[in-house]
Amino acid sequence: MSNSVDLNSKKTALVIGSSGLIGSHLVIQLLSNPNFEKVIVFNRRPCLILHPKIEEHLIDFNDLKTIEPFVNGDVMFCTMGTTIKKAGSKEDFRLVDVVYPEQFAQMALNNHVKQFLLISSLGADLESTNFYLKTKGEIETFLQQSAFNSVSILRPSLLLGDRKEFRLGEKLATYILPVLSLFLIGTLKKYKAIEAKTVAKAMVNIALLNKPGFAIYPSDELQTIGNQ
């Protein structure tokens, strides 16, 4: 990784998934970061953020090609993600976690966007027998084979923060993991829970580094980068 931040010009950020736990923190940090002059967000519903740097496009995911002219900037941030329970089926889960990000990535490439950052998951693996991890591995593999100059995959562990929807398993884990984290050292550090706002900050910092090629950042590295 280069130690120099790419500050040659003001950047335009493209964000999909801005209503989620990480995405909402990401947009706030991008708006407050002087290295970004514009933040373009694509949402189903209005984000209700009033700021001179933000540009919002309400989209129909069944007809994404209509917004292709607006998928134009320097770096695309994808924080899209759901659960099978919320999506309703494996097919609809894959739509959110693979198909839509692929479509946005292709539109970004068509408009010569150079950089793509994705929130994935710890344990993502195209060869996994677990559907969730296999699906995460599928979108990672697509991006690895894409023509972006820079692709960064962020693999956070359990996310800490206030979600809009209640997830019992994650809620219970937020009480248990802080205690378990005391014993997660060495190679186990990547399994420590991490604050969503820390992941968002790491995402911005990684984008500014603009490292060429394909890179994967496990959760313990995100903790370090997000604290910088």
N, C-alpha and C positions, 0 to 999 in steps of 0.2 A: 504493500500500500504506500502510495506517495505521502510524504509528510507535508506537502504544500497544498493549501486550499486554492481551488480554482476560483479566483476573484477577478478574472479579466473583464467580465461584463456582467451587468445585471441580468438575472435569469427569469424566465417565465416557467412556472410550475403548473403541471397538469395533475389533477387529483381525482381518482375514482375511489369511492368508499369513504367519503369524507364524513358520513354520518355515524360511522362506527366508533368503537372505543379508541383505537389508535388514530383513525382518520380525523376525528374531531380535534384531538390534540395537535396533530400534524398541521392542520389548516391554521390554527392559532399561531403556531411557531413560525410557519412560513410567512404569515402576514406581518409578524413582528421582526422578521429577519431582513436586514437591509440589502442582502445579496439577491433577494427576489423582488422584482419590480411588479410582477403580476402573478396572481394565483387563480387559475381557471379550474372550477370544480364542476363535476357532472353528477347530477342528482335526480332521483325520482321526484323528490319533494323539496321545496325551498329550504335552504339552510338557515335563513333568517339572520345572516351575518351582514352587517352593514360596514363596509370598509372600502376605501378608495382603490385598494389593490385587488379586490376580489371581483371575479367575473363568473357568473353562474349560468349554467345551461341545464334546463330541465329536459330529461330524456325519456324516451320510450325504448326500453331494452329490446323490444321486438322489432325496432326499426332504427338501429344504431347508425346506419350509413348516412342518415340525414345530418348528423352532427360531425361528420368527418372533417369538414373545413375548419372546425373550431378546435380539433385535437392537434394543436399546433403550438409548439413551445420548445423548451430546452430539455426538460426532464419530466418523465411521467412517474407518479407515485401511485401504486396500487395497494390499497389497504382493504380491498373487498374480501369478504369472508362471511360464512354463515355456518349453521349446523344442520345436520340432516333433519332433526326434529323441527327446526324453524322453517327449513325449506319445504318440508313435507314429503320428500322422496329423494332417493339417491340421484335421480336424473336432474331434479331441480337444484340439488346441492351442487352438482357438477356444472350446471349452467352458471352459477354465481362464482364458483371458485376456479373454473377453467375456461369455459366458453366465452363469457363476457370479457375477462382479462385478455384472452387471446385476440378477440375482436378489436379491443381498444389498442392493444399492442400493434396490430397490423395497421390500423389507421394512423397511429403515431409514426410507424415506419414509413408509411406512404407520404407523410408530411415531413419526413427527415428529422424527426426527434431522435436525438443521439443516445439518450440515457433512460434506463428503466429500473425502478426499484420496486420490489415486491415483498409484502409481508406473507411469509409462508408459515411453517410450523416445525418445531423441533421433531425430528424423526421422519421428515418427509422423505419418501423413497418410492420411485416408480415401480419397484419390484416388491413392495410391501403387500402382505396379504390383508392388511387393514385398509378398508376402502378410503377412509379419511386421509391417511398418510399417503396412500397410492395416488389419490387425486391431487394432493399438494405436490407430489413428485412429478405428476404429469405436467402441471403448469410450469414448474421449474425447468423441466427438460425442454419444453417448447421454447422458453426464453433463452436457455443455454444455446439452442440451435438457431436463434434469431440473428438478425443482422445489426442489432444495436451495438454501438461502440462500447457501451458500458452497461452491464447488467449486475445488479446487486440483490442478493436474496437474503432476507432477514428472517432468521428462525428463532423467534422468542419462545421461552418456556411459558408457563401459566401466567396470564396477564392479570395484574392488579389494577383496580380502578373501578369507577362506578359505571356499570353498564345500564343501558336503557331498559334491557330485558333481564329478567331474573333467570339465572342458571344455577340450580341447586348444587350440582357437583362442583362447579367452580367456586361457589360461595363457601362451601365447606372447606375446600382446599385452601382458600385464602386464610383460614384460621389455623390450618394444620401446617402448611408449608413454611411459614416463617419460623416455626420451631424446628422443622426438619432441615431448613436451610443452614442451621448451625453445624450440621454434620455433612453438608454437601461441599466438599473441598476437592482440590485437585481436578481430576477429569470429570468429577460429578458437579462442578460449579455451574455447568451449562443448564442444569435442571432446576436451579433456583428460580423462584417466581420473580417477575420483573414488572415494574410499574409501566403502564401503557404510555405515559408521558415521557418516560425515559427512552422507550423504543422509538417514539416519534422524534425525539431530539436526536437519537442516533441516526435515524433515517435522513434527517436534514444534514447532519454532519457528513455522512457517507456521500450524499449527493454532491456536496460542495467539494469533496475530495475528487470525485469524478474519476475513479480508478478505471483504466481501460480493461476490457475483457470481462470475464465472468467470475464473481466472487460470492461466497456464502459466509454469512456472519452468524455464528451460534449465539445463544442468549447471553453467555458470560461476556463475550466480546461486545455485544450491544450495551450491556451494563457499563462497561468501561467507556465506550465511545459516547454514550448518552450522557455521561457525567462530565464530559470535557466542556 
